[in-house]
Amino acid sequence: MKIWENLQKSVLPHNLKFNVKLNKEWRSIDVTTSTKNDHTVQVLDLNITEEELKQIKKTTTDLEQTLKDKIAHWRSTIGLTTIFNRHAITILRNFISKIESSSEVQLDKRDLKQLYRSYHVHGFILNKRECSIDDLSEHLRATKIYNINDPVEFALVCQIQPYIGKISSIWLAVIILKSRD
């Protein structure tokens, strides 16, 4: 078994080069001859302070509101009104809060059973690495969900999932509800 020491200046995973053949980036450590004090160990714990957690929640709320405003703006430019269904948002928020980064995400019909009684439900879940609001809104715009001419309601929910090394991903869930009447 080989252990490699990171010689790079950054310890953030998104900045690291993982090619251990580059001698200026990595050095092989001989485990049998090294002592405890020879090397520092990179800690891979997700430690989030209360202040960071508050900032993540604020960023999530701001991101969600900005994307809702974008959808409303895109629809208003083509003469359509936009309604966001608070009940559907609550259901969707409950679902997206259960998402684990390692699991396969598949929306179960049971999660939306309450909505199926009154609506035809369509939508998607998008997971992106942390990106700018402009990039995320362009991905949302590319779906053309704003261009539905029928009377529909929307639900949009965001969640930011923090990872080790101060990186995160954004989960975006959007559903479109069309009345069964």
C-alpha positions in Angstrom: 0.0 0.0 0.0 1.3 3.4 -0.9 0.5 6.7 0.9 1.1 9.9 -1.0 1.8 13.3 0.6 0.1 16.3 -1.1 2.8 18.9 -1.9 0.4 21.3 -3.5 -0.3 24.7 -1.9 -4.1 24.2 -1.9 -5.9 21.5 0.1 -9.3 22.3 -1.5 -10.4 19.3 -3.5 -11.6 21.3 -6.5 -8.1 22.9 -6.8 -6.1 19.7 -6.5 -4.3 17.8 -9.2 -4.7 14.1 -8.6 -1.9 12.7 -10.8 0.5 11.2 -8.3 3.1 10.8 -10.9 3.9 14.5 -10.8 6.7 14.7 -8.3 6.2 18.4 -7.7 2.6 17.8 -6.7 2.8 14.5 -4.7 5.5 12.6 -2.8 5.4 8.9 -1.9 5.7 8.3 1.9 7.5 5.3 3.1 5.3 4.2 6.0 7.9 2.0 7.7 10.5 4.8 8.2 8.3 7.9 8.7 7.5 9.1 12.2 4.3 10.8 13.4 5.8 14.3 13.2 7.1 14.0 9.7 3.8 14.8 7.9 0.6 16.7 8.5 -2.6 14.8 7.8 -5.3 16.5 5.8 -8.6 16.3 7.8 -11.5 15.4 5.7 -14.3 16.3 8.1 -17.2 18.4 7.2 -17.2 21.1 9.9 -19.8 23.7 9.3 -20.1 26.6 11.8 -23.4 28.0 12.8 -22.6 31.2 10.9 -21.8 29.1 7.7 -25.0 27.2 8.1 -27.0 30.5 8.4 -25.2 31.8 5.2 -26.0 28.5 3.3 -29.7 29.0 4.3 -29.7 32.6 3.3 -28.0 31.8 0.0 -30.5 29.0 -0.7 -33.4 31.4 0.0 -31.9 34.1 -2.2 -31.2 31.6 -5.0 -34.7 30.2 -4.9 -36.3 33.7 -5.0 -34.1 34.8 -7.8 -35.0 31.8 -9.9 -38.7 32.3 -9.2 -38.4 35.9 -10.3 -36.6 34.8 -13.4 -39.4 32.4 -14.4 -42.0 35.0 -13.6 -40.1 37.6 -15.8 -39.7 35.2 -18.7 -43.4 34.3 -18.6 -44.5 37.9 -18.4 -42.4 38.9 -21.4 -44.6 36.5 -23.5 -47.8 37.6 -21.8 -48.3 34.8 -19.3 -49.0 35.0 -15.6 -47.0 32.9 -13.1 -48.4 31.2 -10.0 -46.3 29.4 -7.5 -48.2 26.7 -5.5 -47.1 27.0 -1.8 -48.5 23.5 -1.0 -46.5 21.9 -3.8 -43.4 23.8 -2.7 -43.8 22.4 0.9 -44.1 18.9 -0.5 -41.2 19.4 -2.8 -39.0 20.9 -0.1 -39.7 17.9 2.2 -38.7 15.6 -0.6 -35.5 17.4 -1.6 -34.4 17.7 2.0 -34.2 13.9 2.1 -31.8 13.7 -0.8 -28.4 12.3 0.1 -25.4 13.1 -2.1 -24.6 9.5 -2.7 -28.0 8.1 -3.5 -29.8 7.8 -6.8 -32.5 10.4 -6.9 -35.8 9.1 -8.2 -39.0 10.9 -7.2 -41.5 8.4 -5.9 -45.1 8.9 -6.8 -46.0 8.5 -3.2 -44.1 11.7 -2.5 -46.5 13.6 -4.7 -49.7 11.6 -4.0 -51.5 14.7 -2.6 -50.8 16.6 -5.7 -51.9 13.8 -8.1 -55.5 14.1 -6.9 -55.9 17.6 -8.3 -53.1 18.1 -10.8 -51.1 16.5 -13.7 -47.6 16.8 -12.4 -44.4 17.2 -14.5 -41.0 18.3 -13.6 -37.3 17.6 -13.0 -34.5 17.6 -10.5 -31.2 19.2 -11.4 -27.9 18.7 -9.5 -25.1 21.1 -10.4 -21.8 21.9 -8.8 -21.8 25.3 -7.2 -22.1 27.8 -10.0 -23.2 31.4 -10.5 -26.8 32.4 -10.5 -26.5 33.4 -14.2 -25.3 29.9 -15.1 -28.0 28.2 -13.1 -30.7 30.5 -14.6 -29.5 29.7 -18.1 -29.8 26.0 -17.4 -33.3 26.6 -16.1 -34.2 28.8 -19.1 -32.9 26.1 -21.5 -35.6 23.7 -20.2 -38.2 26.1 -21.7 -40.6 25.4 -18.8 -41.5 29.1 -18.8 -43.0 28.7 -22.3 -46.0 26.6 -21.3 -49.2 28.4 -22.6 -51.7 26.3 -20.6 -52.9 27.6 -17.2 -50.3 26.0 -14.9 -48.8 26.5 -11.5 -45.1 26.0 -10.5 -43.2 24.8 -7.5 -39.4 25.5 -7.3 -37.2 24.5 -4.5 -33.4 24.7 -4.0 -31.0 23.0 -1.6 -27.3 23.6 -1.2 -25.4 20.5 -0.2 -22.0 21.4 1.4 -19.0 19.1 1.0 -15.5 18.9 2.5 -13.2 21.6 1.3 -15.7 24.4 1.2 -17.3 23.2 -2.0 -21.0 22.5 -2.5 -23.5 21.4 -5.0 -26.9 22.9 -5.8 -30.1 20.7 -6.0 -32.9 22.4 -7.9 -36.3 20.7 -8.1 -39.0 22.2 -10.4 -42.5 20.8 -11.0 -45.3 22.1 -13.2 -48.9 21.5 -12.1 -51.8 21.5 -14.5 -55.3 21.2 -13.0 -57.2 18.0 -13.8 -60.4 20.0 -14.3 
